[in-house]
């Protein structure tokens, strides 16, 4: 479970950044009093146009960023005051792989398994299941620096899932990937849902959202515009499709007051 309450994040601006943004303010508010809840066994979409605050929000949930204000509970662990404990419950997958080029997938995934105190036996069992799902056996012993973008993303998936996290955060996980690799990730998200994990998912591809998600939160300029189930979203839909409805909400609605 993820519970977010009155979450805000501001960033200090350098002189050059203030010049580029045309502002005299010393900081910018990227996320402004955002609240929502993600439940186990459900896939929750976090949507918004570029610069809406999605990635900043997800990075706060994954404890990479510390909020300026607000609360985050990850499986009833306070992720703001106890980030190290919260990380034990979290898997975070982003489109930016950030892998060690000189290691092989086997070496990297084994290393991360040990960091999470996973037993060697469980590491091997989980690697096999993930390698089978993602068709990774042919390159498991090749150096990561020699792998394609899609192969590297598969390695990132294994790194994300090796400690069997109960909360999984996907930030644009299929961006720039080929159809087969993207489908592997879609299947992984389905598997996470079927296993009762809490899944939060950000994507610009509305077809993926329509296919996978049970709940939806839309943010724009750091504030929540919409927060409800996908069923309720479809029921109130005025535009002819989900993409058009998303655009309508962003253009026509003002962020709700905190």
C-alpha beads as a LAMMPS data file, in Angstrom:
LAMMPS data file: protein, C-alpha beads

258 atoms
257 bonds

1 atom types
1 bond types

-500.0 500.0 xlo xhi
-500.0 500.0 ylo yhi
-500.0 500.0 zlo zhi

Masses

1 110.0

Atoms # bond

1 1 1 0.000 0.000 0.000
2 1 1 1.071 3.574 -0.733
3 1 1 -0.568 6.486 1.057
4 1 1 0.433 10.009 0.058
5 1 1 -0.836 12.977 2.081
6 1 1 -0.331 16.697 1.295
7 1 1 2.933 15.997 -0.497
8 1 1 4.981 18.971 -1.715
9 1 1 8.469 19.437 -3.128
10 1 1 10.287 22.665 -3.951
11 1 1 13.705 23.056 -5.562
12 1 1 16.151 25.920 -5.130
13 1 1 17.050 27.778 -8.328
14 1 1 20.509 28.873 -9.398
15 1 1 21.033 32.305 -10.927
16 1 1 21.228 30.706 -14.385
17 1 1 18.012 28.739 -13.834
18 1 1 16.185 31.882 -12.703
19 1 1 17.365 33.614 -15.858
20 1 1 16.219 30.729 -18.067
21 1 1 12.805 30.602 -16.371
22 1 1 12.413 34.372 -16.356
23 1 1 11.723 34.546 -12.627
24 1 1 13.130 36.307 -9.600
25 1 1 11.952 33.590 -7.220
26 1 1 14.621 31.599 -5.410
27 1 1 12.751 28.283 -5.676
28 1 1 10.180 26.459 -7.778
29 1 1 7.323 24.338 -6.425
30 1 1 7.337 21.095 -8.459
31 1 1 4.719 19.195 -6.411
32 1 1 2.001 21.038 -4.502
33 1 1 -0.104 19.295 -1.805
34 1 1 -0.642 16.022 -3.693
35 1 1 -2.663 13.269 -1.970
36 1 1 -3.715 9.812 -3.194
37 1 1 -3.716 6.155 -2.151
38 1 1 -2.560 3.027 -4.033
39 1 1 -3.925 -0.323 -2.885
40 1 1 -2.498 -3.887 -3.063
41 1 1 -3.549 -5.957 -6.065
42 1 1 -4.309 -2.855 -8.132
43 1 1 -2.416 -0.846 -10.751
44 1 1 -2.559 2.917 -10.167
45 1 1 -1.796 5.278 -13.062
46 1 1 -0.072 8.575 -12.289
47 1 1 -0.522 10.771 -15.355
48 1 1 0.266 14.307 -16.382
49 1 1 1.875 16.324 -19.187
50 1 1 5.627 16.920 -19.247
51 1 1 6.698 18.981 -16.255
52 1 1 3.558 18.125 -14.268
53 1 1 5.498 16.731 -11.299
54 1 1 5.025 13.000 -11.978
55 1 1 8.654 11.953 -11.844
56 1 1 9.340 14.172 -8.831
57 1 1 6.424 12.507 -7.041
58 1 1 7.624 9.009 -7.930
59 1 1 11.142 9.834 -6.783
60 1 1 9.764 10.974 -3.446
61 1 1 7.795 7.728 -3.146
62 1 1 10.958 5.750 -3.870
63 1 1 12.883 7.844 -1.251
64 1 1 15.305 9.326 -3.825
65 1 1 13.953 12.806 -3.001
66 1 1 12.887 13.960 0.443
67 1 1 9.602 15.917 0.451
68 1 1 9.554 19.551 1.463
69 1 1 6.238 18.829 3.179
70 1 1 3.760 15.995 3.584
71 1 1 3.692 12.295 4.439
72 1 1 4.370 9.033 2.583
73 1 1 3.470 5.626 3.980
74 1 1 4.864 2.550 2.234
75 1 1 3.262 -0.600 3.668
76 1 1 2.653 1.397 6.865
77 1 1 6.318 2.480 7.045
78 1 1 6.904 6.232 7.226
79 1 1 9.104 6.703 4.159
80 1 1 10.045 10.274 5.126
81 1 1 11.445 9.500 8.580
82 1 1 12.504 5.884 7.883
83 1 1 13.558 5.810 4.206
84 1 1 15.961 2.886 4.601
85 1 1 13.229 0.692 6.077
86 1 1 10.774 1.789 3.367
87 1 1 13.244 0.842 0.596
88 1 1 13.038 -2.804 1.640
89 1 1 9.434 -2.786 0.386
90 1 1 10.039 -0.840 -2.862
91 1 1 11.075 -1.726 -6.395
92 1 1 11.631 1.318 -8.642
93 1 1 11.914 0.968 -12.424
94 1 1 12.646 3.953 -14.628
95 1 1 13.521 4.361 -18.294
96 1 1 17.023 5.490 -17.272
97 1 1 18.827 2.214 -16.685
98 1 1 21.893 3.467 -14.749
99 1 1 23.643 0.087 -14.849
100 1 1 27.285 -0.917 -14.322
101 1 1 28.638 -1.444 -17.845
102 1 1 31.511 -3.758 -16.865
103 1 1 29.343 -6.255 -15.007
104 1 1 27.227 -9.015 -16.505
105 1 1 23.488 -9.261 -15.746
106 1 1 24.207 -12.246 -13.491
107 1 1 26.822 -10.319 -11.535
108 1 1 24.733 -7.161 -11.197
109 1 1 21.507 -8.893 -10.187
110 1 1 23.318 -11.145 -7.737
111 1 1 25.003 -8.093 -6.205
112 1 1 21.695 -6.277 -5.709
113 1 1 20.124 -9.413 -4.283
114 1 1 22.890 -9.529 -1.677
115 1 1 22.395 -5.829 -0.899
116 1 1 18.791 -6.656 -0.019
117 1 1 19.933 -9.659 2.063
118 1 1 18.217 -12.159 -0.253
119 1 1 19.529 -15.700 0.191
120 1 1 21.616 -17.162 -2.640
121 1 1 19.002 -19.845 -3.198
122 1 1 16.209 -17.265 -3.555
123 1 1 18.380 -15.141 -5.843
124 1 1 18.833 -18.096 -8.195
125 1 1 15.139 -19.041 -8.114
126 1 1 14.016 -15.474 -8.793
127 1 1 16.616 -14.957 -11.512
128 1 1 15.382 -18.060 -13.338
129 1 1 11.751 -16.954 -13.146
130 1 1 12.608 -13.450 -14.375
131 1 1 14.969 -14.716 -17.079
132 1 1 12.233 -17.033 -18.328
133 1 1 9.678 -14.218 -18.359
134 1 1 11.999 -11.746 -20.087
135 1 1 13.893 -14.172 -22.353
136 1 1 17.281 -13.233 -20.874
137 1 1 19.149 -16.533 -20.823
138 1 1 21.161 -15.813 -23.998
139 1 1 22.826 -12.667 -22.638
140 1 1 22.975 -13.266 -18.877
141 1 1 26.789 -13.561 -18.962
142 1 1 27.557 -10.778 -21.445
143 1 1 28.865 -7.418 -20.245
144 1 1 26.055 -4.913 -19.791
145 1 1 27.973 -2.282 -21.757
146 1 1 27.636 -4.474 -24.857
147 1 1 23.856 -4.948 -24.545
148 1 1 21.087 -3.205 -26.492
149 1 1 18.732 -0.683 -24.886
150 1 1 15.997 -3.299 -24.593
151 1 1 18.345 -5.832 -23.017
152 1 1 19.538 -3.248 -20.483
153 1 1 15.941 -2.464 -19.548
154 1 1 15.342 -6.162 -18.910
155 1 1 18.360 -6.174 -16.594
156 1 1 16.872 -3.139 -14.819
157 1 1 13.619 -5.048 -14.346
158 1 1 15.466 -7.925 -12.687
159 1 1 17.365 -5.527 -10.451
160 1 1 14.044 -3.923 -9.488
161 1 1 12.330 -7.229 -8.686
162 1 1 15.103 -9.403 -7.214
163 1 1 14.116 -8.673 -3.586
164 1 1 10.437 -9.435 -4.349
165 1 1 9.156 -5.946 -3.353
166 1 1 5.527 -5.533 -2.341
167 1 1 5.388 -1.994 -3.779
168 1 1 6.554 -1.496 -7.374
169 1 1 6.973 1.922 -8.992
170 1 1 7.185 2.141 -12.793
171 1 1 8.224 5.500 -14.263
172 1 1 7.777 5.468 -18.061
173 1 1 9.118 1.884 -18.152
174 1 1 8.396 1.232 -21.862
175 1 1 9.605 4.574 -23.231
176 1 1 11.765 4.086 -26.333
177 1 1 11.631 0.292 -26.222
178 1 1 10.800 -2.174 -28.984
179 1 1 7.377 -3.835 -29.017
180 1 1 8.592 -7.180 -27.636
181 1 1 10.460 -5.664 -24.672
182 1 1 7.532 -3.341 -23.928
183 1 1 5.199 -6.349 -23.900
184 1 1 7.543 -8.115 -21.456
185 1 1 7.169 -5.166 -19.087
186 1 1 3.384 -5.131 -19.528
187 1 1 3.332 -8.824 -18.591
188 1 1 5.504 -8.146 -15.538
189 1 1 3.053 -5.469 -14.360
190 1 1 0.187 -7.939 -14.766
191 1 1 2.159 -10.509 -12.767
192 1 1 2.759 -7.971 -9.985
193 1 1 -0.963 -7.243 -9.807
194 1 1 -1.844 -10.951 -9.743
195 1 1 0.639 -11.453 -6.887
196 1 1 -1.175 -8.794 -4.831
197 1 1 1.577 -6.192 -5.090
198 1 1 0.873 -2.457 -5.034
199 1 1 1.761 -1.007 -8.443
200 1 1 2.009 2.653 -9.423
201 1 1 2.567 3.284 -13.098
202 1 1 3.393 6.436 -15.069
203 1 1 3.137 6.454 -18.856
204 1 1 2.401 8.756 -21.780
205 1 1 0.931 5.796 -23.679
206 1 1 -2.789 5.838 -22.950
207 1 1 -3.253 2.412 -24.518
208 1 1 -1.084 0.954 -21.746
209 1 1 -3.053 2.852 -19.111
210 1 1 -6.336 1.588 -20.544
211 1 1 -4.994 -1.968 -20.645
212 1 1 -3.442 -2.141 -17.188
213 1 1 -4.769 0.369 -14.709
214 1 1 -7.489 0.135 -12.058
215 1 1 -7.109 3.633 -10.598
216 1 1 -5.936 6.955 -11.967
217 1 1 -4.493 10.203 -10.641
218 1 1 -3.876 13.104 -13.027
219 1 1 -1.607 15.944 -11.963
220 1 1 -0.774 19.205 -13.711
221 1 1 1.535 21.980 -12.551
222 1 1 2.179 19.942 -9.417
223 1 1 -1.481 19.702 -8.336
224 1 1 -4.084 16.948 -8.502
225 1 1 -6.691 17.408 -11.249
226 1 1 -8.379 14.010 -10.993
227 1 1 -8.183 11.080 -8.575
228 1 1 -10.550 8.091 -8.821
229 1 1 -10.968 4.614 -10.295
230 1 1 -10.612 3.950 -14.034
231 1 1 -14.235 2.839 -13.980
232 1 1 -15.306 6.234 -12.646
233 1 1 -13.006 7.966 -15.140
234 1 1 -14.675 6.183 -18.043
235 1 1 -18.149 6.850 -16.634
236 1 1 -17.578 10.631 -16.573
237 1 1 -15.702 10.666 -19.877
238 1 1 -16.912 13.380 -22.265
239 1 1 -14.319 12.995 -25.027
240 1 1 -14.396 10.122 -27.567
241 1 1 -11.336 8.272 -26.147
242 1 1 -9.043 8.199 -23.110
243 1 1 -6.328 10.318 -24.709
244 1 1 -8.797 13.034 -25.662
245 1 1 -10.389 12.878 -22.191
246 1 1 -6.979 13.270 -20.532
247 1 1 -6.284 16.340 -22.695
248 1 1 -9.755 17.755 -21.893
249 1 1 -9.207 17.436 -18.150
250 1 1 -5.756 19.036 -18.298
251 1 1 -7.010 21.931 -20.427
252 1 1 -10.419 22.517 -18.871
253 1 1 -9.991 21.947 -15.153
254 1 1 -8.166 23.938 -12.523
255 1 1 -6.194 22.026 -9.894
256 1 1 -8.310 21.294 -6.854
257 1 1 -7.491 23.329 -3.775
258 1 1 -5.590 21.628 -0.967

Bonds

1 1 1 2
2 1 2 3
3 1 3 4
4 1 4 5
5 1 5 6
6 1 6 7
7 1 7 8
8 1 8 9
9 1 9 10
10 1 10 11
11 1 11 12
12 1 12 13
13 1 13 14
14 1 14 15
15 1 15 16
16 1 16 17
17 1 17 18
18 1 18 19
19 1 19 20
20 1 20 21
21 1 21 22
22 1 22 23
23 1 23 24
24 1 24 25
25 1 25 26
26 1 26 27
27 1 27 28
28 1 28 29
29 1 29 30
30 1 30 31
31 1 31 32
32 1 32 33
33 1 33 34
34 1 34 35
35 1 35 36
36 1 36 37
37 1 37 38
38 1 38 39
39 1 39 40
40 1 40 41
41 1 41 42
42 1 42 43
43 1 43 44
44 1 44 45
45 1 45 46
46 1 46 47
47 1 47 48
48 1 48 49
49 1 49 50
50 1 50 51
51 1 51 52
52 1 52 53
53 1 53 54
54 1 54 55
55 1 55 56
56 1 56 57
57 1 57 58
58 1 58 59
59 1 59 60
60 1 60 61
61 1 61 62
62 1 62 63
63 1 63 64
64 1 64 65
65 1 65 66
66 1 66 67
67 1 67 68
68 1 68 69
69 1 69 70
70 1 70 71
71 1 71 72
72 1 72 73
73 1 73 74
74 1 74 75
75 1 75 76
76 1 76 77
77 1 77 78
78 1 78 79
79 1 79 80
80 1 80 81
81 1 81 82
82 1 82 83
83 1 83 84
84 1 84 85
85 1 85 86
86 1 86 87
87 1 87 88
88 1 88 89
89 1 89 90
90 1 90 91
91 1 91 92
92 1 92 93
93 1 93 94
94 1 94 95
95 1 95 96
96 1 96 97
97 1 97 98
98 1 98 99
99 1 99 100
100 1 100 101
101 1 101 102
102 1 102 103
103 1 103 104
104 1 104 105
105 1 105 106
106 1 106 107
107 1 107 108
108 1 108 109
109 1 109 110
110 1 110 111
111 1 111 112
112 1 112 113
113 1 113 114
114 1 114 115
115 1 115 116
116 1 116 117
117 1 117 118
118 1 118 119
119 1 119 120
120 1 120 121
121 1 121 122
122 1 122 123
123 1 123 124
124 1 124 125
125 1 125 126
126 1 126 127
127 1 127 128
128 1 128 129
129 1 129 130
130 1 130 131
131 1 131 132
132 1 132 133
133 1 133 134
134 1 134 135
135 1 135 136
136 1 136 137
137 1 137 138
138 1 138 139
139 1 139 140
140 1 140 141
141 1 141 142
142 1 142 143
143 1 143 144
144 1 144 145
145 1 145 146
146 1 146 147
147 1 147 148
148 1 148 149
149 1 149 150
150 1 150 151
151 1 151 152
152 1 152 153
153 1 153 154
154 1 154 155
155 1 155 156
156 1 156 157
157 1 157 158
158 1 158 159
159 1 159 160
160 1 160 161
161 1 161 162
162 1 162 163
163 1 163 164
164 1 164 165
165 1 165 166
166 1 166 167
167 1 167 168
168 1 168 169
169 1 169 170
170 1 170 171
171 1 171 172
172 1 172 173
173 1 173 174
174 1 174 175
175 1 175 176
176 1 176 177
177 1 177 178
178 1 178 179
179 1 179 180
180 1 180 181
181 1 181 182
182 1 182 183
183 1 183 184
184 1 184 185
185 1 185 186
186 1 186 187
187 1 187 188
188 1 188 189
189 1 189 190
190 1 190 191
191 1 191 192
192 1 192 193
193 1 193 194
194 1 194 195
195 1 195 196
196 1 196 197
197 1 197 198
198 1 198 199
199 1 199 200
200 1 200 201
201 1 201 202
202 1 202 203
203 1 203 204
204 1 204 205
205 1 205 206
206 1 206 207
207 1 207 208
208 1 208 209
209 1 209 210
210 1 210 211
211 1 211 212
212 1 212 213
213 1 213 214
214 1 214 215
215 1 215 216
216 1 216 217
217 1 217 218
218 1 218 219
219 1 219 220
220 1 220 221
221 1 221 222
222 1 222 223
223 1 223 224
224 1 224 225
225 1 225 226
226 1 226 227
227 1 227 228
228 1 228 229
229 1 229 230
230 1 230 231
231 1 231 232
232 1 232 233
233 1 233 234
234 1 234 235
235 1 235 236
236 1 236 237
237 1 237 238
238 1 238 239
239 1 239 240
240 1 240 241
241 1 241 242
242 1 242 243
243 1 243 244
244 1 244 245
245 1 245 246
246 1 246 247
247 1 247 248
248 1 248 249
249 1 249 250
250 1 250 251
251 1 251 252
252 1 252 253
253 1 253 254
254 1 254 255
255 1 255 256
256 1 256 257
257 1 257 258
